[in-house]
């Protein structure tokens, strides 16, 4: 029995460990999010209805066709045409018909309906594309936040190890009387502060991982190991940008802006459909019908089913119908006014989207210029803080500096490291944010 338990344990544990931790690249995280996001699935389901709507609008130009078949069994007192009398009888009859009609003119409503369906389809496609971009951008943002928190945790852990090593040295020096006891207390306080920082960084990392798992919507993933190029391998080369060109590019590429333009076109066609109700409607129709009755006779003899149904009792019709609206209790006028208001509102919404895109691009451009300056300043600050810390450490070792001054230099060095890491990943993030606002995030770029 123990061997059986051991075998089960050895089989289950690797599976559990594999489900708990998984190394995922940025591209894999985005792909998982795109596959699992319920909003994207709903949008794709709605998009699948666009093509049938267009085909239905195209089919409105074609004639319709219907067929009918009816049968009757009558029991009771009936008029007998041959004898010109009434009698109790049971009679049977059968009838069939084929009819067709086509719209000749309806105020060009069918043309407007087709154009509206095509505009709606284009709008749905662009909205779906923008939704994909939103998911890609949000997933990448959370992924980069995890990477940033991992780097900050590494800095905190490294600082804690250095503080603990420094504590051992101070403790040894205090024991031999080379340092005052207050240095020991100060260093113990510094170690405790660094331990708290590590705890806070670990918590921030766990939270960012949970947020990333949430957006990927994969229950099989409970922990994530990121896979990113090192800081030295990242491309940190700023590019010259022109704000006017960026705004024009965004207005050309942004799928939500183009989707709004198609919404205007859809509402414009809907307005034409409403106005078409003021015009006459012309329909043409044609049909053929046949019937059979067991009481039908010719010269006293019953006529067979085939002779009745396919020859003698066949009726053909051909005609047209004109409907002219004269007074509709102002319902048509109200419909037209509502369609016109909807058209104007969609045009106003396009202006709002234009202003929003311009504001987003301006903000992204300003942030990009700012983060470029931060890259330069944090690099200089890191070099200066590192030299200051090394100098202060050498002074402390020869007794010309206090432990408080050394810890202050160390704190400044750690803060400079954190600022540098955050500036690097903020630069990477800002590049992707700029692409997102420009509408060119169809495929997330490699770092």
N, C-alpha and C positions, 0 to 999 in steps of 0.2 A: 504493500500500500504506500509506503514512504517513497518507493521508487516512482510510483505512478504520480504522486503529488509533485515530485521533483521534475518529472518530465513535463507536466502541465505548467509548472512554474517557469521552466526554461523556455517554453513555447510562447507563453503569454507575455512575459516581461519585455522581450524585445519589441513586441507589437505595441505595448503601452508606451514604451520609451519613444518609439518612432512617432506615435500619435501626439506625444507631448511636445516634442521639439522637431522643428523642420527648418532647414536652411532654404530661404526663398530670396531670389533676386528681385530687383525692382520690376523688371519686365514680367516675371512670373506672378508677382503680387497684383499687377495691373490686369493680367490675363484672368486670374482667378476672380477678381472683382467684376470684370466684364461678364464672365460666365454666370456668376451667381446673383448679380444685382437684380432685385425684383422689379424695380422701376424700369430698368432697361428691358426686361422681359415683357412687361406690360406695354411699353412703347412699341416693341417689335410686334406684339399681337395687334395693337391698333394699326400699325403700319401695314399689316397684312390685309387689312380691309380696304386699303386705298385702291389697289388694282381692280378688285371687283366693282368698286364704285365707278371707276372710269369706264370699265366695260359696260356697266349698266347704262351709263350716260350715252355711250356710243350706240348701244342697242336701241335707244329711244328713237333713232332715225329710221329704224326698220319697222315694217308692218308687223302687227301681232297676228296670231293665228290660234283659233280655238275650235274645238270639236265637241259636239254634244250628242248624246244618245239617250232616248227616253222610251219607256215601255209602260203600257197601261192594261189593266184587267178590270173591266166594268161589269158589275153584276146588279141587275134590277130592271126596272121598267125603263125602256129606252124607245126613242123614236126610230122607226124603221123607214129609211128614206125610200126604199124600193116599193114598199106597200103603202106608204103614207099613213102609217098606223103606229100605235104603241104596243110594245110587247115585253114580257119578262125574258131577258136573255143575258147570256154571259159573252162579252165581246173582248177581243184582244186587238191591241194596236201597238205599233212600233214606229218611232221617228228618229231621224238623225240629221245632223247639220254640221257644216264647216263654215266658219266665218272668219273674216280678216278685215282689219282696218289699219289705216296709216294716217299719221298727222301730216297734213299738207302745209299748214302754216299755223303757228301759235305765238306769233310775235317774236320769233327767233329765241324763244325760251329754251328750246332744246340745245341750241348752240351755246348759249350762256351757261347752261347746266353742265355741258361737257367741259367748258373752259374752267368752271368752278371746281369740278372734280379733279381736273389736272393740277390746278393751283393748290388744292388741298393735299394732293399726293406729294407734290414738291415740298410743301410746308412740313408735312409729316416726316419726310426723309431728312430735312435739315434739322428739325427739332430732335430727331433721333440721333443725328450726328453730334449735336451740341450736348446731348445727355451723355453720350459716350465720352466726350471730352471732359465733362464735369466729373465723371467717375474716374477717369484716368488721372486728372489733376488732383482730386481729393485723395486718391490712393497714393499717388506719388508724394503728396505733402505729408501724409501720415508716415509713410515709409521713411522719408528724409528726417522726420522728427525722431523716429526710433534710432536711426543712425547717429543723429546728433546727440541724443541722450546716451547712447553707448559710448561715444567719444568722451563726453563729459564725465561719465562714470569711470572711465579709464583714468582720466586726469585725477579725479577725486581719490581713486584707489592708489594711484602712484604717489599722490601727495600724502596719503595716510601712511604708506610704507616708509616714506622719507621721514615723516614726523616720528614714527615709532623707532626708526633707527637713530634719529636725533635724540629721542628720549633715552635710549640705552646709553648713548655717549654721555649725556648730561648726568645721568644717574651714576655712571662710573666716575665722572669727574667730581661729583658732589661727595661720593664716598671717600675719595682721597683728599678732599678739601680744596680741590682746584677751582670749584665753582660754589657759589652760595646756594643755600637750599631753596631760595626763591626762584632760581632758574629751573629747578626741578618742578616746582609747582606750575610755573608758567608753561613749561613744555607739556606737562600732563594736561593742562587746559587746552593747549593747541591740539594735542592728539584727540581729546574728546570732541573738540569742534570739528576736526577732520572726519571723525567717525560719524558724527551727525550729518555732515555733508554727503558722505557715502550712502547713508540710509536714505536721504532725500533724493539723491540721484537714482538709486535703485527703484524707489517708488515711482519717480517720474518715468523711468524706463518701462516699468510694468504697466503704467497707465497708457503710455503711447503704444505699447504692443497690443493692449486690449482694444484700443481704438482702431488700430490697423486690422486686427482680426475681425472686428465688427464690420468694417466696410467691405472686407473680403467675403463675409457671410459664409464661412466654411467651418462647420462644426468639428471636422476632423483635426483642425489645427488649434492647439491650446497654447503653444509657445513658438516663437519665431527666432531664428538666427538670420541676420541680414548678411548679404553678400554685396559689398560695394568696393570700388577702388579705394585705395588709401588716399589720404589727403595729398600726398606728394604726386599721385597719379592723376588727380583731378585737373581738368583744364580751367585755369583761372585767368584767362586772357580776355580783358574787357574789349568791347567793340564800340565803334563810334555809331551813334544813333541820331536820327533826325526826327523830332517829335511830329512834325507835320506829315512826313512820310509814314510814320507808324500809324497815325490816326487814319490816313487814307487807306493803308493796307488793311487795317482792322475792319473798316467799313466795307471793304471789298470781300474779305475772307470770312468774316464772322457769320456762322451759319444761323445764329438767332436773328441777326439783322436781315439776312436774306429770307428767312422764314417769315418774318413780319411783312416783308414786301409781297410775298405770295399770299399772306393773309389779306392784305389790302386788295390784291387782284381777285381773290375769292369773294370778298364782300362787294367788290365792284360788279362782278357777274351776278351776284345775288340781288343787287339793286336793279340790274337789267331784267332779271327774271320777274321781279315784283312789278316793274313798269310794263312788262309785256301783258299783264292782266288787263290793261286798258284796251288792248287790241283784239280784233276778232280772232276766232279759232276756226280753222277749216279742217275737217276730217273727211276722208274717203273710205268707203266700205264696200265689201263684196262678200257674197256667201252663196251657198247651195244647201238645200235641204231636201229630204225625202221622207216618205211615210208609208206605212203599211197598216191595213185593217182587214180583219177576217170577214167584215161585213161588206167590203167593197166588191161590187160585181158589175159585170158588163153584159147586157142583154140576158140577164137572168143567170149568168154563170159567174162563179167566183174567179177572181183574177189571182194568179199565183203571186207569191212573195216577190220573186225576182222581177216580174213584169211591173208590179206596183212600185217597189222600192228603187229600182234602177231605171225605170222608163216613164210610166204613166203618172206617178205621183212625185215627180221631181220638180223642184222650184228653184230658180236662180234669181239672185238680186244683185244690183249694183247701184250705189248711190253716194251722196255726199251730205255733209251736215255743216252748217255755219252757225256759230254761236257768237252773238254780238253783245258784249256787256253794256247795258244801258244804265242801270242803277243797282249798285251792290251795297247800299246802306253805308257808304263811305268806308267799307272794309278794305277795299283795294287801296284807297288813298292812305289809310292808316298803315297798311303793310309797306307801301312805298316809302313813307316817311320813316318808319322804323328801320328799313333797310338802309336808307340814306344816313340816318344817325349812326348806325353800326359801321358804315363805311367811313364816316368822319372820325369816329372814335379810333378805328384801326389806323388811320393816318396820323392822328395825334400820338398814338402808341408808338408808331415808327419814329416820330420826332423824339419821344422820350428814350427809346432804345439808342438812337443816335447820340443823344447827350450823355447817356449812361456809358456807352462805349468810349466816347471821347474822354470822359472823366476817369474811367478805369485805365485807359492807356496813359493819360497824363500822370496819374498816380504811380503806375508801374514804371514809367520812364523816370520820374523823380526818385523813386525808391532805388531804381537800378543805379542812377548816378550817385546816390548817397552810399550805397553798399560798395561801389567801386572805390570811393574815398575811404570807406571803413577798412577795406582790404589793405590799402597802403598804410593807414594809420595803425591798425592792429599789428601789422608786421613789424613796423618800427617800434611800437610799444613793447612787443614781445621780446625783441632783441635787447632793448634797453632794460627791461625787467629782468631778463636772464643774466645780463652782465652785472646788474645791481645786486642780484641775489648771490652770484658767485663771489663778487667783491665783499659783500657783507659776511659771507660764510668764511672767507679767508681772514677777515678782520676779527671775527669771533674766535677763530681757532688760535689766533695769536694774542687774544685778550684785549684787543683795542675796541671791541664792540660788545654790546649787551645782547642777551638772548631776545629781548623784546624787539630790538632793532632787526635782528636776524629773522624772527617770525614775521615781522611786518614786511620785510623784503620778500620772504617766501610767499606771504599772502598776495602781495602785488604780482609776483611771478605767476602764481596759480590763476589769478584773475585775468592776467594777460593771456595765458594759455586758453582759458575758457572763451575770452572775447575773440581770440583768433579763430578758434574752431567754429564758433557761432557765425562769425563773419564769412568764413569759407562756405559753410553750408547754406547760409542766407544768400550768398551770391549764386550758388547753384540753384537754389529754390527760386530766386528772383528771375533768373534766365527762363526757367520753365513757366513762371507766372506771366512773364512778358509774352511768351509764345501762346499761352492760354488766352490772354486778352486780345492777342492778334488773330486768334482763330486758326492757328497752324499747329495744333496739338493732336493731329490725327494719328500720329505715331510718336510715342514718347521717345525722345532722343537719348542716345547712349551717353554716359558720362565719361 
